[in-house]
Amino acid sequence: MLLLVGLGNPGTKYAGNRHNIGFMAVEAIARGDIQAVNYFVAQKYVDALKEIASAPNQKVIMMPLEASSVIGSLGGLAQIAGEAFGGGAPPGPLKPAPKGRAGTVPQV
C-alpha cells in the first residue's frame, strides 16, 4: 500500500494557490498524470545524491548515465507548476546541449 499525503489549504479561496502544490500533485497522480510521478522520481535521485555527497571522509566522482531522465522529470514538474499557476502554454522542446569530444572531461 502506498499513502500519498498532499498538504494545502482547503476551500475555493486557495484553489490554484502555490501553497496548495501538495494538493495539486496528489490530484495529478490520482488522474494518472505521469509528470507528477516524474517529480517524485527526480526527488529520489536528488535525495540519493545528497546521501552520497554527505558521506564522511569520502571523495565522490559521479558520472550519471541517466541525467537526461532526471532533467526530464524536473521539466515535468515545471510544466505542472506552469499550468497550475497560469504560466501559459508549456515551453517547446529543449535544444540538445552541444556534445564534447569523446573521452574528454568538462573543465570546471
N, C-alpha and C positions, 0 to 999 in steps of 0.2 A: 504494500500500500504506500502511496506517495501522497503526502499532505503539503499543499502549497498554500501559503498564507500571504495575502497581499494587503499591505497597510494603506490606509487612505481615510478620507473624511466622508461620512455618509451625507446623502441629500443632493438635490439638484444644484444647490448653491455652489458646490465644489466639483461638479461634473466637469471633466476635462482639465482640471487644475493640475499643475505639475506635481503637487503634493499627493495626488492620487495615482501616481505611476504604478504603485503596487497593485491597486485595484485593476487598473488597465492591463497590466501584464498578466494577471491571473485570468481575466476575462478573455484575453487574446489566446492564451494557452487552451482554455476551455473550448474556444472556437476552432482550435486546431491550427492556429497561425504559427507557421514554422519560424518566423522571425523572432517571436517571443521565446521559443525554445532555444534558438541560436544564442540569445543573450545569456542564458544560463550555462550553455556550453562554454562560451567565451569567459564567463566568470570563473568557471572551474579551471580553465587554463591559467588565468591570472592568479588565482589562489595557489595553484601548484607552483607557479614561478616564484611567488612570494616565499613559500616554504623552502624551496631550493636555495634561493638567494640569501635567506637569513640563516643558513646553516653555519654554526660557529667554526672558525678556522678552516674555511673551505674557499677554494678558488673554483668558480664555476664558469665554464665557457659553454654557451648554448648556441646551437645552430638549428633552430626549429625547422622541421621539414613540413610542418602544417601551418606555417604563418598565414598563408592566404585564407585558411579556414577560420583562424581567429579574427582576422581583419573582416572577413565576410560576416561573421557573427556580430561584430561590433557595428558593422554597416546596417545590419538588420535592426539593431536597437535604435540607431539614429533615425531610420526610416519610420519606425513605430512612433518615436517621440515627435517627429515632424508631422506625421499625420494626426496624432493626438492633439498637438498644440497649434494646429493650423499653419504649419510651416510650408504649405503649398504642395506642389507636386514633388514626388520623390526625385532625387537627383538622377541624372543619366548614368550610364556605365562609366566606371573609372578607367582612365588610360593606364595601361600597364607601365610599371616602372622600367626604366632603361636597364638592360642587362649588362652586368660587368663581364670582364673576361673570365673564362673558365679557370678555376684554380686560384683566383685572387681573393684576398680578404679586404673588405672595405676599410678605408683609412678613417680613423677617429681622431 
